[in-house]
Amino acid sequence: MAATGIPHFHNDPGVATIHIGAREFMCIGAKPPFDHPHVFLDMGSDAEIICPYCSTLFKYDASLKGGTSNPPECEYHDAAKAA
C-alpha cells in the first residue's frame, strides 16, 4: 500500500455501515472542514472495525479494490494532494 498511499474514507452520507476493500485505512469522519482527527484503523485478520471517533462500522469486502467503498461516495480523495 505504500506506493498508492493509505485509503481515506468518510461518512458524510450518515450510513450505518461502509463496506471497503482495504483492511488498513484512515477514517476522517466527515469531509473537511468538519472532519474528526484522521484515525488509522487496522482490521488485522478481522472483517470489521468501528471508528472510535464517529462510531462508523467498516466491513472488509474482498470484492472491492483497496481504496474503494460501498457506498462509493464514502471514498475521500484530497484534491489538493492529487494536484
ChimeraX attribute file (.defattr): number of C-alpha atoms within 10 A of each C-alpha:
attribute: neighborCount
match mode: 1-to-1
recipient: residues
	/A:1	11
	/A:2	5
	/A:3	5
	/A:4	8
	/A:5	9
	/A:6	15
	/A:7	22
	/A:8	22
	/A:9	26
	/A:10	23
	/A:11	24
	/A:12	14
	/A:13	10
	/A:14	12
	/A:15	11
	/A:16	10
	/A:17	16
	/A:18	22
	/A:19	21
	/A:20	28
	/A:21	20
	/A:22	23
	/A:23	21
	/A:24	19
	/A:25	22
	/A:26	18
	/A:27	28
	/A:28	23
	/A:29	24
	/A:30	19
	/A:31	17
	/A:32	11
	/A:33	6
	/A:34	10
	/A:35	15
	/A:36	15
	/A:37	11
	/A:38	16
	/A:39	15
	/A:40	14
	/A:41	16
	/A:42	14
	/A:43	16
	/A:44	10
	/A:45	8
	/A:46	10
	/A:47	13
	/A:48	18
	/A:49	17
	/A:50	15
	/A:51	16
	/A:52	11
	/A:53	13
	/A:54	15
	/A:55	13
	/A:56	19
	/A:57	16
	/A:58	24
	/A:59	21
	/A:60	21
	/A:61	19
	/A:62	13
	/A:63	10
	/A:64	14
	/A:65	11
	/A:66	19
	/A:67	21
	/A:68	21
	/A:69	23
	/A:70	15
	/A:71	14
	/A:72	13
	/A:73	13
	/A:74	24
	/A:75	19
	/A:76	21
	/A:77	13
	/A:78	10
	/A:79	7
	/A:80	6
	/A:81	6
	/A:82	6
	/A:83	5
